[in-house]
Amino acid sequence: QVQLVESGGGLVQPGGSLRLSCAGSGSSFRSYDMGWYRQAPGKQRELVAVFTSAGRTNYADSVKGRFTISRDNAKNMVYLQMNSLKPEDTAVYYCNARQPLPGGKDYWGKGTLVTVSL
């Protein structure tokens, strides 16, 4: 029902900034909770930020004050502005759409790699 495509990943220096984009498709895009997850090598996928269909946002403690999630429902787009990047932010970042219901269906993009290094 929903297709998600991430873009904007790449190599950035520590302290630098990067903006990720997620392009969604589907007639019910605005009804989904949208989130960004990331997975570093050897680690479990973790929630980075969420922007619910009700307009609420939440962030992992590790990115609070540095990352900002936003969405443009008219364009079926979700963004993640990442500032003050650290090497530990290096991961594959995934866009996620989820029905805001218990056991709601999940949709995932294929991911975009962010590498924070000199």
C-alpha positions as CSV (number, residue, x, y, z in Angstrom):
1,Q,0.0,0.0,0.0
2,V,2.9,2.4,0.8
3,Q,6.2,2.6,-1.0
4,L,9.1,4.6,0.5
5,V,12.3,5.7,-1.0
6,E,15.1,7.4,1.0
7,S,17.7,9.7,-0.4
8,G,20.3,12.1,0.8
9,G,22.8,9.8,2.5
10,G,26.5,10.1,2.0
11,L,29.8,10.9,3.6
12,V,30.0,13.8,6.0
13,Q,32.6,15.1,8.4
14,P,32.0,15.1,12.2
15,G,30.1,18.3,13.1
16,G,28.6,18.5,9.7
17,S,25.0,18.4,8.5
18,L,23.0,16.3,6.2
19,R,19.3,16.2,5.3
20,L,17.6,12.9,4.4
21,S,14.5,12.7,2.4
22,C,11.8,10.0,2.2
23,A,9.4,10.0,-0.7
24,G,6.2,8.1,-0.1
25,S,3.4,6.9,-2.3
26,G,-0.1,5.8,-1.5
27,S,-3.4,7.5,-1.1
28,S,-3.4,7.3,2.8
29,F,0.1,8.7,3.4
30,R,-1.1,11.4,5.8
31,S,-2.8,8.8,8.0
32,Y,0.4,7.1,8.9
33,D,2.9,7.7,11.6
34,M,6.2,8.4,9.9
35,G,9.6,7.6,11.4
36,W,13.3,7.4,10.8
37,Y,15.2,4.4,12.0
38,R,18.8,3.5,11.8
39,Q,20.9,0.4,12.0
40,A,24.7,0.4,12.6
41,P,26.8,-2.7,11.8
42,G,26.3,-5.3,14.4
43,K,23.6,-3.4,16.2
44,Q,19.8,-3.6,16.4
45,R,17.7,-1.2,14.4
46,E,16.6,1.7,16.5
47,L,14.1,4.5,16.3
48,V,15.7,7.8,15.6
49,A,12.6,10.1,15.3
50,V,8.9,9.9,14.7
51,F,6.4,12.3,13.4
52,T,2.9,11.0,14.0
53,S,-0.2,11.6,11.9
54,A,-1.5,13.7,14.8
55,G,1.5,16.0,14.5
56,R,3.5,14.9,17.5
57,T,7.3,14.3,17.3
58,N,9.6,12.3,19.4
59,Y,13.4,11.6,19.3
60,A,15.9,9.2,20.6
61,D,17.9,10.7,23.4
62,S,21.0,10.3,21.4
63,V,19.8,12.7,18.7
64,K,17.8,15.2,20.7
65,G,18.8,18.8,19.9
66,R,20.7,17.7,16.8
67,F,18.1,16.1,14.5
68,T,14.7,17.4,13.4
69,I,12.0,15.4,11.7
70,S,9.5,17.1,9.5
71,R,6.8,16.0,7.0
72,D,5.0,17.5,4.1
73,N,1.8,15.5,3.5
74,A,0.9,17.5,0.4
75,K,4.1,16.2,-1.2
76,N,4.1,12.8,0.5
77,M,7.6,13.7,1.9
78,V,9.3,13.1,5.2
79,Y,12.7,14.7,6.1
80,L,15.3,14.3,8.7
81,Q,17.6,17.2,9.2
82,M,20.8,16.1,10.9
83,N,23.2,18.6,12.5
84,S,26.3,18.3,14.6
85,L,26.8,14.8,13.3
86,K,29.0,12.4,15.2
87,P,30.8,9.2,14.1
88,E,28.3,7.2,16.1
89,D,25.6,8.4,13.9
90,T,27.0,6.3,11.1
91,A,24.3,3.8,10.0
92,V,21.9,2.9,7.4
93,Y,18.9,5.1,7.8
94,Y,15.4,3.7,7.0
95,C,12.2,5.5,6.5
96,N,9.2,3.9,8.1
97,A,5.4,4.3,7.8
98,R,3.1,2.7,10.4
99,Q,-0.6,2.6,10.9
100,P,-1.2,4.2,14.4
101,L,-3.1,1.2,15.6
102,P,-2.1,-1.8,17.8
103,G,-0.5,-4.2,15.5
104,G,-0.5,-1.6,12.7
105,K,1.1,-2.5,9.5
106,D,4.7,-1.4,8.8
107,Y,6.2,-0.2,5.6
108,W,9.9,0.3,5.1
109,G,12.2,1.9,2.6
110,K,15.4,0.2,1.5
111,G,17.6,2.6,3.4
112,T,20.3,5.2,2.7
113,L,23.8,5.0,4.2
114,V,25.1,7.8,6.3
115,T,28.8,7.8,7.1
116,V,30.3,10.3,9.5
117,S,34.0,10.3,9.2
118,L,37.0,12.4,8.3
